[in-house]
Amino acid sequence: MNLDMFSCEEEHDTRLSVLSFGAGQDSTALLYKYVYDPDFKMRYAPNDFLVVFADTGNEFQQTYSHLEYVKGFCQMHDIEFVHLTPDMGYHTGDWQSLKHFFAAKDAISSKAFPKICSQRLKIDPIYRFLEDFLAKRYGVKKGNKKGFRQFAKELGKIRMIIGIAANEEKRMSKAEDRKERWYRESITHEYPLVDLGMDRAKCQSYIKSVGHAVPIPSNCMFCPFLAKEELEYLRRFCPEALSEWIYFERRKLDKWSHLEAVPVVSASGKTTTVNKNLGVWGKRTLPEMVAIVQEEFASWSDERIKDYRNSHGHCVSTAY
């Protein structure tokens, strides 16, 4: 395919803008801004536009319902929307879903462990898909990320539009700081909500102002970085999911019980015993935390718990 036919109107601009869609309030506000705000569209996605959602397999049912609504909205407005599911081949190895990883490795996500779930289940699948997409749509090379670099050289860097709200600037990152050369040379990050001063409350207000329902914030049900209020939400409204989470934690703790008393020698030569078999909350197990939050929020009504769950931002401070 001749790439000249796709050349941008301005040499410095890019042919492709991609909205990394999380199906929460921030990315939903960005999608609606693209449709309803011509100035926004001209600034951030003046040419080809693609929306991509990578499925963790562990979203709340309300998020999946919103996702179906958004698919219909995108179809109505002639926007290409891609829902990446494990059967498509972009989730690899043991990371077919969050629960698949837990089952395959007798593992659990924990506050004590590195934050890798988003990378494995969202970011990596999106870029694997994009490599195929660029080859099929624009005729660039495929394999070893060559297509990304060819696309950037001939059509401009891919503009990744990321839903991080104002006041969450610590989660921002620069594509130029990534260690992968292909990424530095092919991708640029855009944070329109930060540029526009739109925090979580303003995103909610904007969604309402254009006539749509505000979705719940999106995150995995089994995210170890949720707040205690969100654990209480699970206890009250998603007891089956919470029981499954507790099962995965117990399985992990039982398998690695031999690590509960590991001798560690300090620099001074003193030997101490350390528990390296940690659960979701670290040394406290999920059942212990469930009992704590049940008592701590006993006076909170169901509506207050729901309001907290629906109004707060992402429970993970991962940078993108």
C-alpha positions, 0 to 999 in steps of 0.5 A, a space after each residue: 500500500 502506498 503511504 502517500 495516500 495517507 499523508 497528513 495535511 500538515 507535515 508536523 501532525 500525525 495521521 492516527 490518534 488512539 484513545 486508550 479507553 478504560 470505560 471509566 469516567 475520565 476516558 468516557 469524558 474524553 470520548 464525548 469531548 471528541 464527538 461534541 467539541 470541534 475544537 477538542 477534536 481539531 486539537 487532539 484527533 484531527 485525522 484518523 481516530 481509534 478507540 481501544 479497550 483492553 479487557 482484564 476479565 475482572 471489571 464490574 458488571 456496570 463497567 461492562 454494561 457501560 462498555 456496550 452502551 459506548 460501542 453503540 454510541 461509537 457506531 452511531 458516530 462512525 467511530 472505530 471501537 475495538 474491544 480486545 478480549 483474550 480470544 483475539 490473541 493479544 493477551 498472552 501467556 498466563 495473562 489471559 485475564 486477572 483470574 487466569 493469572 491467579 489460577 495459573 500461578 497460585 498468585 495474588 495481586 498485593 499492596 506489597 508487590 509491584 504494580 504489573 497488572 495494568 501493564 500485562 492486561 491493558 497496555 501490552 495487549 493494546 500495543 500488540 493489537 496496534 502493531 497488527 492494525 498498522 500493518 493491515 490499515 496502513 501497509 507498514 511492516 510487521 514484526 519487532 515493532 518495525 511498523 511503529 517506526 515506519 509509521 512514525 517516520 512517514 505519517 507522524 508519531 501515534 498520539 496516545 490520548 490517555 484519561 488521567 484527570 487534573 490533580 492526577 499529574 503524578 500518574 503522567 509519563 513521557 513517551 520519550 522517557 521509555 526505555 524502548 527505542 521504538 516507543 520513544 520514536 513512535 509514540 507521544 502521550 497526550 493528557 487532554 484532561 490535564 491540559 483542560 483542567 478537568 478533574 474528576 468532578 468536572 468530568 462527571 459534570 461534563 458527561 451529564 451536560 451532554 446528556 449521558 449517564 455517568 459511569 462508575 470509575 473503572 478498575 478491576 474488582 480484585 485490585 489490591 489498591 482499592 480503598 477500604 470504602 471500596 472493599 466495603 462496597 464489595 462486601 455489601 454488593 458483590 459478595 460472590 466476587 469477594 468470596 472468589 477473591 478470598 479463595 484465590 488469596 487462601 490458595 496462594 497463602 497455603 501454597 507458599 506457607 513455607 515462606 512465613 518464617 524466612 531467616 534474614 541476616 542483617 548487615 550487622 550479622 543479626 538473624 531475624 525471622 521474616 514473613 514473606 508470604 503476603 496476601 492482598 493487604 500484606 500481612 493482614 488477610 482479606 477476611 481480616 480486612 473485611 471484618 475491619 471495614 465491616 466494623 469501621 463503616 457500620 454506620 454508613 448507609 448503602 447509598 453513602 458507600 455507593 456514592 463513595 465508590 462512584 465518585 472517587 478516582 482510580 485506586 491505582 497510582 500507576 503512571 502511563 
